[in-house]
Amino acid sequence: MRKLKKTLLTLLAINIVTVASVSLADEPPAILSMRERAQVIDRLLLTRLETVLPQEMREHNFDMWLVICRETNEDPVFRTLSPEDPWAMRRLGMMVFYDRGAKEGVERIIIAKHNKKLYRNEWRRLEESQWESLARVVAERDPQRIAINQSERMWHADGLSATLKRKLVEALGPKYTARLHSGEELAIGWLERRIPEEMEIYSHVVSIAHHIVAEAFSSRVITPGVTTSYDLSWWLRERFRELKLIATFQPDIDIIRNKTGGNAPEDNVIRRGDVLHCDIGFEYLRMCTDIQELGYVLRDGETDAPEGLKRALQMGNRLQDILCEEIKEGRTGNEVQAAALKKGREEGLNPKVYSHPIGFHLHAAGPVFGLPELQNGVPGRGDFPVHYDTCYAIELSIGAEIAEWGGQQVRFSLEEEAIFTREGVFFFAGRQTDFHLIK
C-alpha cells in the first residue's frame, strides 16, 4: 500500500507538469539496452504472476487456466505471460496455471519443447505426447473450473483456435471437458490490471513519447515551405527505430489549414500558419503509447498561436477533464461515454469521445468509451465495466469556430495516456495544454 501511495503522489506531481514544458534542451529520457529491458520485463512479470494472477483467478472463480497456442499464431495473452529472454513460441506451446490456495499460490507449468524461466516443464518427452502430458497434469490436479481463452466480445481473450480446442477436448475427455469455461473476464483482468511498479515505469515510457513529439514539432525537423507531412511521418518512424522502439502503427500527420482566403494550397507541404496534428504510438518495456498532440507553425512576426486556436485547445482540455471525471469504478464504457458526451454538449464543446484501454496492446483489453463512428455506445466492447488500476488512452475531439480564420469550423483531436485508481484519474506524464510552436 505504501508503494502504491508513493506512486500516486509521483503521478500527481507529474500531472502538474504540462507537455509544453518539454524542452529540446533537456536530455531525452533514458532508454535501456535490450538486455536491461529484458531484466525489467522479467522482474515485472514475476511480480504480476505472484500477485495479479492469483487475484484474478480467485475473483473469477477459476482454479486452473490453460493457455494453448502455436508458433506464428500466438494467443494475445501468451506473450504477456512469457519472460522476455530467451525464447518465443515454438511449434506448440501449453501453459497451465493451477491455484493451490493462498498459502502455496499459483503453480506455473509449461508443456513445451523447451524450458522456460519462471515455469516448470512437465512434458515427459520420452514417454508422452504433449497432449498426453497435458491430460495427466490436469487429472493429477483435478480442477473444478478450467478457464480457456474463448470470447465473442473481446478478441484479446479469444486466442484458442478451433483446431486446438478440438484437440484439447479429445485429450481431456468428457469429465474435464465439462469443466471448461470461457476465461474472458480472467484474461481481461490479467491484461488490464497494473501493479504500482508498472505505473511508475509507464510514466517514463509516455515521457519518451512526449519528447519525441516535441522534437518532431520543432524547427530542428520542420522547414516551413519545404517539409511535407509525409516527411514528418517517416522522420518519426525512423526516430522510433533509432531509439529501438517498436512502432505500433505508421505515425500520422495531418495539416489543419485556414481555408477562408480561398487560395489555400491543398498539398501536404507544411506552411506557416498551419496547425499540425500527430498521432503516434510505440511499444517499450511491453507498454504501448498512443499520443495525439497539436503544433502551430508561426507566421512571420508571430510569437504564439492565434487566440481562437488556443481557445479550441482549451476546449479539448475541458473535455478531457469531463471524461476523466466520469470514469468511475463499475460503470460500463458505454455509460462513461454517454455521461461525458452529455456534459460536453451542455458546455457547447461539440464533443466526440472514443477512448480505449491501453497497455500490453495498443487497443487493449477492457471497456471502450465509444468509437469515432459510434457516439451512442459500442455493443459488446462498450458493455464491460471499469476497474481500478487500469490504463486508458484518453482520446477525443472537439469542434470549434476559429474567429481569426473567418469562423472556419475545425475539429481538434487529442489523446493522452492515463490511469484510473481509487484516488482518481491521472495522466501518466502530463498532457498538452499549449501548442508546440514551430518557428
N, C-alpha and C positions, 0 to 999 in steps of 0.2 A: 504493500500500500504506500509506503514511503517513497519507493521508486516511482510509482505512478504519479503521486503528488508533485514530486520534483520535476518529472517530465512535463506535466501540465503547466507548471509555473514557467518552465522554459518555453513552451509553446505560446503561452500568454504574452511573454516578453517579445517573442518573435512577431506576434500579430501586431504589435505596436509599430514595428518597422514596416514601411511600405516598400513595394518593389521599386519605386522611383529612387529610393536611397541606394540602390545597387550602383556602385561606381566602377567604371572601367579601370580606374587607377588601383582598385583593390585587386589582390591576387584572386584568381578563380578558386572556388572551394577545392580542397584536396580530393584527389581521385586515386583510389587504391590500385595497386598492381593486381593482376589476375589471381596470383597466389593469395594475396591478402584478402581479396574479395571472397575466395572460397572459404577461408578461415572464418570470416564474419558470417557468411551464409550458413555454414555448418553449425556455428555456435547458436545462431538464432533458431535454426531448425531443431536442435536438441532441446532447447527451452520450450519451443512450441509443442514438440512431441510429448514432453513431460507435463505440460500444463493445459494448453488449448485442447489437445486431442482427447484426454480423459474427460474434460469438462463437457465437450460437445457430445461424446459418445453417451455419457450418462444423462445429459439433458434430453437427448432424443431417444433414450431407452434402447441402445444397441450394445450388446456385449461382444460383437465381432463386426469387423468391417473388411471387406475384400476389395482390393483394387487390382484389376487384371487387365493387361493391355499388351500390345505387340509393337515391335520396332516400327518406326515411321508412322504409327497410328496410335500415339500415346494418349492415354486418358488425360484430360486437362488437369486433374488433381495429381497425377503421377509425379511430375517434376517438382511440385511444391512439397512432396513428401520425401524427395530424394536428396542426399548430400550432393554438393557441387563437384566434389572430387572423389573418385576418379572416373566415374562412368555414367553413361546414359542408358536408356533402354536398349537391350539387345535381344532379338528374337522374341521370346515370350517371357513376360515378367509377371510375377504374382506377389502382392503384398498382403499380409494378414495381420490385422490388429485385433488382439483379444484382451478385453478388460478383466483382469484378475481381482479387481476390487481396489479400494482406496489404499490399502497397505502395500500391495505388490505392484500396483499400477498396470499400465497397458503393455502387454507383450508385443514386441515388434519382430515380425518374421518375414523373410523373403523366401520364395521358392523360384530360383532362377539359376542361370548358368554360372554366375559369378558371385563372389562375396560382396558385401556392401557394408560400409561403416554405419553404425547405429542400428543395424539389423542382424539377426541371426539367420543363417541359411539352413533351411530344413529339408532341402532336396537331397534325398539319398540316391544319387545318380546311378550307382551300380545296381540298385535294387528296384527302383520305382521310376515311372514316368513322372513328369511334373504334375499331371492331373491326379495321379495316384498319391503322390506326396501331399497334395492339397487336401484330398479326401481324408487322408489319415490325420493330418493336422486338425482339420475341422472335427472329426469324430472323437479324437482324443480330448478335445476341449468341450464338446457337446454344447455349443452356444444356443441360446434360446431365440435371439433375434439377430439376424445377419443382414448387414447393410450392403447393398450393391449400388453401383453408380448408374441408375436409370432415372430419367426425369423427362417429362413432357414440357415443362415450363422453363427450365434453366439448363442451358447446354453445358455449363461447367460441371454439372452433376450427372451427365448423361454419357460417360465415357466408356461404358461396357458395350462392346459391339454385339450385334445379334449372333454372330458366329460363336464368340466366346461365351455368351450367355447360354447357348445351346450346349456347348462342351461342359460348362460348369454344371448345368442341370444333370447331364449324363454322369459326371464324376461324383456328384454328391448323392444322387439317388433321391427317392421320394421323401424320406424323413427330413433331410436338411434342406431340400428344395422348398418344402412347405414353410421353412423359416426365413426364406429370403424376402427382403422388403426393400423398397426404394430408399436409398440413403440420401435423398435430395437435401433435406434440412441439415443433415450431418455434414455433407460435402460443402454446402454453402457456409455453414458455421465455421468449418475449418479454414476455408478460403478467406472469409471476410473479417474474422476477428484478429485484431492486432494486439501484441504484447507491448509493455512500456518501452522496452529496448528498441522495438521496431518504430515506434512513434518518433523517438528521438532521431534515429537514423533517417527516417522518411523526410524530416525537416531538412536535413543535409542534402538529400537527393533532390528535393524540389528547389533548394537554393542554387544548385548547379543549373537547373533549367532556367531560373530567373537570370543568372549571369550570362548564359548563352543568348537569351533574348536581348539582353542589354548590349551584348557585343554585336548582334545582328542588326539591331535598330540603332546604328551609330554611323558616323562618317568614316569610321575605320573600314566599314564594309560597303556602305552605300555611297555612290556618287550620283547625286540628282541629275537626271537627264541622260544617264548612261546605264546605270544598273537596272536590270529588269526584275520583276517578281520571280521569274524562273531562276535567274542568277542567285537570288537570295535564298530560294528554296534549296538549291543544290549546295550553296555555301553551308547552310545548316546541316544538311545530310553529311557533308564532308567533315564538318566540325564534330559531329557525333562520332564519326569513325576515328578522327584524330584522338579523341578522348576515350576511345574504346567503349563507347556507349552503344547499346543496341537500339536502333531506330525502330519504333513500333508502327510507323507509317511514314510516308513521304511528307515532309514539312509542307504546310500550305500557307501561301502568302496571297492576300487579297488587297487590292487597291480600292479605296473608297475616295471618290473624287468629286469636287464641285463641278456640277454639270449645268448650272444655271446660266453660264455665259454663252452657251450654245455652240461653243467650238472646243469643248474639252476632248482631248485625244482619247481614243478607245483602245489604245495599245497597252502593253504591260510594262512600259518604261516608267520607272519611279520618278515623279516630278515634284517640284516644290509646291507646297500647298496640299499634297496628298496625305490622306490618313492611311496607314498601313496596318493590316490585321494579320496576325500569325496564329497558326495552330500547330503546335509541335508536341512530340511525345517520344520518350525513350525509356528503356529499362536499364536499371543499375541496381545491383545487390538484390535482384528479384523484386524490385519495387518499380512500378510504372509511373510515369508522369504524363500529364495531358494538360497543356497550358495554352491559353489564348490571351494575347495582350495586344495593345494598340500603340502605334508610333505616329508621330506627326513630323512631316518634312517642312522645316521652317522656310518661309519665303524670305527674300532679301529684306533686311530691316526688322524682321520679327525676332522676338526673344521667347515667345511662348505660343501655344496653340490658341486659336480664337475662343472667346468665352462660350460660344454656342457648343463647340466641340467638348470643351471641358465640362460644361453642364451635362451633356449627354453621358460622359464617362461617370459623372457623379450619380446620374440616374441608374447606371449599371451597378454601381456600388450599393446603392439603396436597395435594388432588387436582390443583390447578394445577401444583404442584411436580412431582408424579409424572408428569403428562403431558409437561411440558417436558423432564424427564429422558429420556423415551422417544422423543422426536423426534430421529431420527438419520439422517444422510445415507444415501440408498439404500434405507431402509425404505419399504414402502408405507404408505399411510394406514391400511389395514386392520390391518397389523402394529403400527403405533403405537397404534391404539385398543385392540387386544387386549392388548398389554403393559400399558398404563395401567389398563385395567379389572381385569386380574388382580391387579396390585399394590394398586389401590384397594379391591378386595373383601377381600384379605388383611388390610388395615388397618381393615376394618369401616366404610368410608365410604359404603356403599350408592351406588356411583357410576354416573353416566351420562356418556358422552363423545360429543360431537357437534360437534367443531371444524371450521373450514373456512378455506381460503385467503381472503385479503382484499387489496385493492389498488386497481387501476383500477375494479373492480366489487365490490359488496358481498359476494356469494358468488362468489369469483373463481376463476380457472383454477388447477388443481393438485390435489393429493390431499386428499380429505376424511378426517377422522378420525371416521367414524360419522355417523349422523343420529339425531334424537331417537327415531324409531321403529325404527331399525336399530342394535342394540347387538351385533351379531355380524358386522360388516363390511358394506360397501356395494359391491355388484358394479359394476364399471366405474370409477366415480369414486374408489373407495377403493383401486383397484389401481395408481394412479400412484405413482411414488417421490418421496420428499422430496429437495429440492435445497437447497444453501446459498443464503443471501441471498434468502430467500423469507419472506413475511409470513402470519401466521395470526391469526384470531380464536379465542383460547383459550376455547372455550365448553363448559360442562359443568355438572353439578349433583350435589349430594349429598343423601342422605336422613338425617334425624336426629330423635331424640325430644327434645322440649323439656320438661324437668322442671317448670319454672315454669308450663307450660301443661298440667299434668296428664298428661305423657307423650305429648302430641299429636305425631303424625308430621308433619314439614314437609319440603319439598324446596326448597332454596335453589339458584338458578341464578346463575352468574357468567360474565362474558365480558369479556376484555381483549385488546388488540392486542399482538402480539409479533413479533419477527423471529428467524429461525434463521440463524446464521452458523457459521463454523468454530470460533468461540470459545464457542458455546452459544446458548441461547435467552434473549432479553432483552425484557422488557416495555417498550414504547415510552415510556411516561410514568408508570411505576409501576403499582401495582394496588391495589385496595381491600383493606385489612386490618382496618378498623374501620367500624362503621356511620356513615352520615350521620345525625346526631341532629337531629330537628325538635322545637323547644321549644313 
